[in-house]
Amino acid sequence: MALVVDRAQALSTGLTAREVDARVRSGRWIVLRRGVYLTQPALPSDPAHRHACLVAAAVLATSTPCVGSHTSAALVHGLPLLRRPSGPPVLTRAPGTPGNEVARRVADVPPEHCCLVLGAPVTTLARTAVDLARTGTAMDAVVVLDAVLGRIPRSELDPVLDLQRGWPGSARARGRVARADGRAESALESVSRLQFARLGLPAPELQVVLPLPGGGTARVDFLWRAHRTVGEADGRAKYGRPEDLWSEKRREDALRDSGLEVFRFGWSEAFHRPEVLRDRALRAFARAGRRAA
């Protein structure tokens, strides 16, 4: 039996109405919406699975054909979001279908833009990325677009952009897709790349593998080759063990031995204090210039 079912689906498996009600009373099943049940005693702890259950329940609760979309689809796909959405799942229904308070967004969603993920009907990765590129902020969009392009080829976004030509925000979405880069390995790297452009810094190369003195290589997050400077985005999970920190220190020393300057930054600088991010980059450029002189 599916994880989320409505009453008709439950009865079609051979259960009686009395047995369904007994499972609810005993706590074996949870009522997610009127006549829609989770067939286990608690929602999954994993955010993607949890939201998939809520999307599936919302879709079953309405008689209007609809699909999870936008931030809800992003959550179910496991895409990074800068802000965890609150409130009910986001659903989109087709134009001309009966309106209701569950599926509030209205747009053309052809079958090829839909898929089933973790038991929930949601928009595809490509459709989700373009929807959010149209409707979200530039920072929200770059995080999702980079993550999606790390999973599917850019060409899969083109049919979605073509379908949405002339829709509100479609030109903005097309520009954001053109600037997205699937080489970003984290939301922090995506945000940082956007901030570098906003701050007027030269565009860095991404994920460059550099030779180290004495042999071996190091892959760096950002490289300004003309300035002989490396930028490293330090997320919280990057150094889970003391030996990780020691290994990273030795790697950074080797990069400096090769004549490069290195500066580091985290979420605080990239997201909240971009002026500090700019100053660190410019100081590193200056140090590299003095060393070269």
N, C-alpha and C positions, 0 to 999 in steps of 0.2 A: 504494500500500500504506500502511496505517496506520503511525504512528510506533512503536507498541507492538503486537506480535502474539504469539500463542502458536503452537506448532508446527503445529497443525491449520490455523490461518489462513494461515500461510506456505505450507504445502503446497497449500492451495486456490487459490493464485495461479498455480500451475503449476511452482513450484520443486520440486526433488526433495530428499529428506532429505539426500543427499550435498551438494547445493548449499547448503542451510541450514547444515550443519556447516562447510562451507568458508568461508562468510561469517563465521561466529563465529571460526574459527581465524585468519583473516586480519585480524581486528579491525574489519571493516566493520560487523558487528553486535555488540552487547553483550548478554550474558545478564543480565537483571535478576532473574529468578527461574527456578527449574527449568522449562524448557520455554517460557519467555517471553522475548522478545527486543526490544531497541531497535534499530530498523532504520537506525541511523547510528552512527558511531564514538564519540560522546560524548553525555552528557546535555546538554540545553540549559542555557545559563548563566542565563537568566531564571528567577527563583525559581518563578513560577507555572507555566511550562511544565515546568520540571524536576520539580516535585511532581506535576503532572498525569501525567507518565510513570510515576512511582512508584505513584500510585494505580491507573492503568490496569493496570500489571503485577500489583499485588496482587489486583485484582479477577479478572484472568484466571487467576491461580494457584490460585484456590479454585473448587470446583464449586458452592459455596453462593451463590445470588444475593445480592449485596451492593452497597453504594454508598459512595463516599467521603463523609465527613460531618465535622461539628464543625470542628476546626482545619484538617484536610486540605481540606475543601471551601472554607473561608475562604481558604486559600493559593491554591487553584486559581482562585477567583473574583477574586483580587487584592485581597482585603480587608486592611486594616491589622490587625496583631496586635502586642500589646505584647511578647509573648515568642515567639520563633521556636521552634515545637515540635521536639523531637528524637524519635528513634525511628521505628518503622515508620508508614506511613499509618494514619489512623483510618478504619475501615470499620464500617458498620452493616448487620446482616442482620435479616431479618424474624423475629418470634417463631415457634417451631415448626420452623425450618429447622435442619439439622445444624450443630452447633457446630464451630468450628475455631479455630486460633490466629491466623488472619489477621483475620477479622471478629469482633472481641471484643464490640462493642456490639450490643445487641439492642433493636429498637424497630420499631414500625409505620412504614413509609415508603411511602405510596401513590405510584402512578406520577406524579401531578401534583406531587409533592415532589422529583422527580428530573429531572436534565437532563444533557446532555453538554457539557462545557466543555473546550476544548483536547484533545479526544480522551478525556477521563476522565469516567466516570459519577459525578456528585456530587449532593448535595442542592442544591436551588435556593437563591437568595439569601435568600428569606423563611424557608425551613426552617433554613438554616444559622444565620441570625441568632437565631431563637428557640431552637434547640438550645444555642447558646453563651450566650444570656441565661439559660437554665435551669441550666446546668452550670458556668459560669465565674464569676470574681469580678465585682463590680460594675464595676470599672475596665476589665476585659477586655470586659465586655458593652457598656458605653457606647461604646467605640471601634468595635466591630463594628456595633452597631445604628445609630449615627449615619451610618456610611459606607453601610450598606445603604439607609437612608432617603434618602440623597442620590441613590440610583439607582432606587428603586422606591417607589410610594405606600405609605403606612402600611396602607391597607386590605388589601394583599396578605399582611400578617402575621396578620390576624384569623383566617383559616381554619386556620392552623397552630396558633395559640393555642387555638382551639376543639378541634382534634383532641387536643392535648396536655393538655387540662383534666384535672386529677387526677394527672398525672404528677409525679414528684419535681421540685421546683423550678418548677412551672408557675405558681404564684401569684407567685413572685419574678420570673419572666420577664415576666408581664403588667404588673407595676409598672414594670419597667425599660423595656419598650417604650413605656409611657405617657410616661415622662420623656425618651425619646430625641429627638434633634432633627437632622434631616437638613441643617440649615443649617451645621453644623460643617464646616469645610473641611480639617481635619487631625486626626490622633489627638491632637495636643497640645491643640487647642481642646476636644476631647471630654473629655480628662482634666481640663483646667483647669475646665471647667464643673462637673464632679462635685466637684472639690476646693472650689470656691467654696461649694457647698451644704454640704459637710461642715464647712467652716470657719465656717459661720454668716453668711456675707456675703449681702447682698441678691442676688436673682437678676438677672443682667444681661440686657439685650437683645442679640441676636446679629446680626452682619452688618448693621449700621445704616449707611445712606448719609447723610452729614452735609454740609451746605453749608459752603464755606470762604470766608473773607473775600476779596474781590476776584474771586470767581467760582470755579467748579469745585466738585467734591465729593470726599469721601473716604469709603471704606467701612471701618468699624472692626470688629475682631473682637468686642469686648465694649463695651457702653455702660451705665453707671449714670447714667441721665438725672437722677435726683434729686440725685446727688452731682456732676454735671457732670464725670464721670471716664470716661476711655477706657482699656481694657486691651488690650494687643497681645501675642499669642502669637508669639514669635520662634523659628521652626524653623531648623535649620541651612541648609536650601536656600533660605531666603527672600531672601538677599542674595548671589546668585551672582557679581555683578560690582560693581566700585567705584561705578559710576554708580547701581546699585540702592540702595546705602547712602546716597548723596547725595540721591537722589530721596526716600527715606524720611525723611531728616532734614528736608528742606524741607516734606514733608507733615506731620510732627509739629509743626514750628514753626507751620504754618498752623492746626493744631488748637488749639494753645495760644493763638494770636492770637484765636481765636474764643471764648476764655474757658474752655476745657476743660483739665483736667489729664490727663496721659498717664503710664501706667506700663507697663513691659515685663517680660516674664518668659519663661523657656525651660523645657526639660525638667528642668533641675536643680531649679528651684523647684517646678514643678507636680507632679513625680513624687516627688522625693526630699526636698524641704525645703518642705512646704506652709506651715510657720509663716512662712517668709520671704515666700511669696506673699501670705499674709494681711497681714503687716506692710506690704508695699509698697502693697497696695490701701488699707489704712486711712490710711497717710501721704498717699496721693494724695487721698483723700476730705477729709482735714484741710486740705491745701493749697488744694483747691478751695473749701472753706468759708471760709478766710481771704481768698481773693481775692474771693469774693462779698461778704463783709462790708466 
